[in-house]
């Protein structure tokens, strides 16, 4: 069992580390800026240099004009908020949502590490199940990947607001945070239940949302009478998918719910990307990074 787990960790490390080196590191660097500019060195004044950067002490000592050189203060703290509720164990095409979430989280982790950023992870269901404080180093990243693969929550449900409140309170300095979730935390009308927590979190941190979904969650196929079970509540119901009226009603509700979430994210200027389980997440993430840059 342990050997199988190590093989899975190694496999996802090889794939996602390679992607991070070849594709994402530069895009990530451009998309997520450092805290500002830090002093690097002094050099002799050249025509066109900004006089406001003159180092008058060095100029006086060497009797020749010198200017200060600044570079981007690059190091960031990155926190991954990862949805581990039971609804992630669903997928009707190439993979389960949980597998796609793990790969995306691993790519982001390695991209951050390549840029010398600290990485932490927060696993949540209806509560914060586990928090791994931000650190650097390969062993730390492998620990996060191991948890991505094998972590099993105590609770099946979802409370995104609880995760966002924890982030806002636990990380004091401004960080770059990624919420990786299927965003299935909605009220009966399809509205997201975590708007207030989101509003507070984006005031303190640079938050982005990566929505992982399966297309069958947004439209039902015509497969006759089926028993559907809610993975988070355990509730079951029989649904006649051969009814065009029923399928249309479900699709309208699903579209309405997605629109409400999109409008909320836009209202608070939260960058987001949606990735289906049958999509190439590489293209989606590169596009997301470029739009942020």
C-alpha positions in Angstrom: 0.0 0.0 0.0 2.8 2.4 1.0 4.7 1.5 -2.2 1.6 2.2 -4.3 1.3 5.6 -2.7 4.9 6.5 -3.2 4.6 5.5 -6.9 1.5 7.8 -7.2 3.4 10.7 -5.5 6.4 10.1 -7.8 4.3 10.0 -10.9 2.5 13.2 -10.2 5.7 14.9 -9.2 7.4 14.0 -12.5 4.5 15.1 -14.6 3.7 18.4 -12.8 7.3 19.4 -12.0 8.1 19.1 -15.7 5.1 21.2 -16.7 6.0 23.8 -14.1 9.6 24.1 -15.4 8.7 24.0 -19.1 5.6 26.1 -19.2 4.2 27.6 -16.1 7.1 29.1 -14.2 7.5 32.2 -16.4 3.7 32.7 -16.8 3.3 32.3 -13.0 6.1 34.8 -12.3 4.4 37.4 -14.6 0.9 36.8 -13.2 1.7 36.9 -9.5 3.9 39.9 -8.6 6.1 40.3 -5.6 5.5 42.8 -2.8 7.3 45.7 -4.5 10.9 46.8 -5.3 13.9 46.2 -3.1 17.3 47.8 -3.2 19.8 45.6 -5.0 23.1 47.6 -5.7 24.6 50.9 -6.8 26.2 51.7 -10.2 27.6 54.7 -11.9 25.1 57.2 -13.3 24.2 56.8 -17.0 22.5 59.3 -19.2 18.7 58.9 -18.8 18.8 57.5 -15.3 16.1 58.9 -12.9 17.8 61.5 -10.7 15.4 60.4 -7.9 17.5 57.2 -7.6 20.8 59.0 -7.0 22.7 57.7 -4.0 24.1 61.0 -2.7 26.3 59.3 0.0 28.1 57.1 -2.5 28.3 60.0 -5.0 30.0 62.2 -2.4 32.4 59.6 -1.2 33.6 58.6 -4.7 33.2 62.0 -6.2 31.3 60.6 -9.1 27.5 60.2 -9.6 26.0 56.9 -8.6 22.4 55.6 -8.6 20.6 53.0 -6.7 19.4 49.9 -8.6 16.2 48.2 -7.5 14.8 44.8 -8.3 11.4 43.2 -7.7 11.0 41.8 -4.2 9.9 38.5 -5.6 9.2 36.1 -2.7 5.6 35.3 -2.1 3.6 33.2 0.3 1.2 30.9 -1.6 -1.6 29.1 0.1 -3.7 26.4 -1.7 -7.3 26.1 -0.3 -8.3 22.6 -1.5 -11.9 21.3 -1.3 -11.8 17.7 0.0 -15.6 17.2 0.3 -17.2 14.1 -1.0 -18.5 15.7 -4.2 -14.9 15.7 -5.6 -15.1 11.9 -6.0 -17.1 12.3 -9.2 -16.1 12.2 -12.9 -17.7 10.8 -16.0 -14.9 11.2 -18.6 -11.2 11.1 -18.3 -10.7 11.4 -14.5 -12.4 12.3 -11.2 -12.5 15.9 -10.0 -10.2 15.0 -7.1 -7.5 13.7 -9.5 -7.7 17.0 -11.5 -7.6 19.0 -8.4 -4.5 17.2 -7.2 -2.7 17.8 -10.5 -3.6 21.5 -10.7 -2.6 22.0 -7.0 0.7 20.2 -7.7 1.5 22.3 -10.8 0.8 25.5 -8.8 3.0 24.3 -5.9 6.0 23.5 -8.2 5.5 26.8 -10.1 5.6 28.7 -6.8 8.6 26.8 -5.6 10.6 27.4 -8.8 10.0 31.1 -8.2 11.3 30.7 -4.6 7.9 31.2 -3.0 6.7 29.5 0.2 3.8 27.1 -0.3 1.2 26.0 2.2 -2.1 24.0 1.9 -5.4 24.1 3.6 -7.8 21.1 3.2 -11.4 21.8 4.0 -14.9 20.2 4.0 -17.5 21.7 6.3 -14.5 22.6 8.5 -10.7 23.1 8.0 -9.6 19.4 8.1 -5.9 20.1 7.9 -3.5 23.1 7.5 0.0 22.8 6.3 1.9 26.1 7.0 3.8 27.7 4.1 7.4 26.5 3.8 10.0 26.0 1.1 11.8 22.8 0.0 11.2 19.7 -2.1 10.3 17.5 0.9 7.7 20.0 1.9 6.1 20.0 -1.6 6.1 16.2 -1.6 4.4 16.2 1.7 1.6 18.4 0.2 1.3 16.1 -2.9 1.1 13.1 -0.7 -1.8 14.7 1.2 -3.4 15.7 -2.1 -3.5 12.0 -3.1 -4.4 10.2 0.1 -6.2 12.7 2.4 -9.6 11.5 3.5 -11.8 14.1 5.3 -13.8 13.5 8.5 -16.8 15.4 7.0 -18.5 14.9 3.6 -20.0 18.4 3.2 -18.7 21.8 2.0 -18.3 25.1 3.7 -16.1 27.4 1.6 -16.8 30.3 3.9 -15.1 28.4 6.8 -12.0 27.9 4.7 -11.9 31.6 3.7 -12.4 32.8 7.3 -9.5 30.6 8.4 -7.3 32.0 5.7 -8.2 35.6 6.6 -7.4 35.0 10.2 -4.5 32.5 10.1 -2.2 34.2 7.5 -1.4 37.7 8.8 0.7 39.0 6.0 -0.9 39.4 2.5 -0.5 36.1 0.5 -1.4 34.7 -2.9 -4.2 32.2 -2.4 -5.9 29.7 -4.8 -9.3 28.3 -3.9 -9.5 24.9 -5.8 -13.0 23.6 -5.6 -16.1 22.6 -7.5 -17.8 25.5 -5.7 -20.8 23.3 -4.8 -21.7 25.4 -1.7 -25.0 26.9 -2.8 -28.4 27.7 -1.3 -31.7 26.4 -2.7 -31.8 29.3 -5.2 -28.3 28.5 -6.5 -26.6 31.4 -4.9 -23.1 30.9 -3.3 -23.3 30.8 0.5 -19.8 32.2 1.1 -20.1 35.7 -0.3 -19.4 37.5 3.0 -16.4 35.4 3.8 -15.1 36.0 0.3 -15.5 39.7 0.6 -13.3 39.8 3.7 -10.7 37.4 2.3 -10.1 39.4 -0.8 -9.6 42.5 1.3 -6.6 40.8 3.0 -5.2 38.5 0.4 -4.7 38.1 -3.4 -7.3 35.3 -4.0 -7.9 33.4 -7.2 -10.5 30.7 -7.8 -10.0 27.5 -9.8 -13.4 25.9 -10.4 -13.1 22.1 -11.2 -16.3 20.6 -12.6 -17.7 17.7 -14.6 -19.9 18.4 -17.5 -22.6 16.0 -16.3 -23.1 18.3 -13.3 -24.4 21.0 -15.7 -26.5 18.9 -18.1 -28.0 15.5 -17.7 -28.0 12.8 -20.5 -31.1 10.9 -21.5 -30.5 7.6 -19.8 -34.0 6.9 -18.5 -35.0 6.4 -14.8 -31.9 6.6 -12.6 -31.3 6.8 -8.8 -29.1 9.8 -8.0 -27.3 10.1 -4.7 -25.9 13.3 -3.2 -22.4 12.4 -2.1 -22.3 15.1 0.6 -25.7 14.6 2.3 -26.4 10.9 1.4 -29.9 11.9 0.1 -31.2 9.8 -2.8 -33.9 10.4 -5.4 -35.2 8.8 -8.5 -34.9 11.0 -11.6 -36.5 10.4 -15.0 -33.8 11.7 -17.3 -35.9 10.8 -20.4 -38.1 13.8 -19.6 -36.9 16.7 -21.8 -38.7 19.1 -19.5 -36.9 17.8 -16.4 -33.5 17.9 -18.2 -34.2 21.5 -19.4 -35.2 22.6 -15.9 -32.1 21.1 -14.4 -29.8 22.8 -17.0 -31.5 26.2 -16.4 -30.9 25.9 -12.6 -27.3 24.8 -13.2 -26.6 27.7 -15.6 -28.3 30.2 -13.2 -26.2 28.9 -10.3 -23.0 29.3 -12.4 -24.0 32.8 -13.4 -24.6 33.8 -9.8 -21.1 32.6 -8.8 -19.5 34.3 -11.8 -21.2 37.6 -11.0 -20.1 37.4 -7.3 -16.5 36.8 -8.3 -16.6 39.7 -10.8 -18.2 41.9 -8.1 -15.1 41.5 -5.9 -12.6 41.4 -8.8 -11.6 37.8 -8.1 -9.7 36.2 -11.0 -11.1 32.8 -11.8 -10.9 29.9 -14.3 -13.2 26.9 -14.8 -11.7 23.6 -15.9 -13.8 20.5 -16.8 -12.6 17.0 -16.1 -12.3 16.3 -19.8 -10.3 19.5 -20.6 -6.6 20.1 -21.0 -5.9 22.1 -17.9 -2.5 23.2 -19.3 -4.2 25.5 -21.9 -6.7 26.7 -19.3 -4.1 27.6 -16.7 -1.8 29.3 -19.3 -4.7 31.4 -20.5 -5.6 32.2 -16.8 -2.0 33.3 -16.0 -1.7 35.5 -19.2 -5.0 37.2 -18.4 -3.7 38.1 -15.0 -0.3 39.4 -16.2 
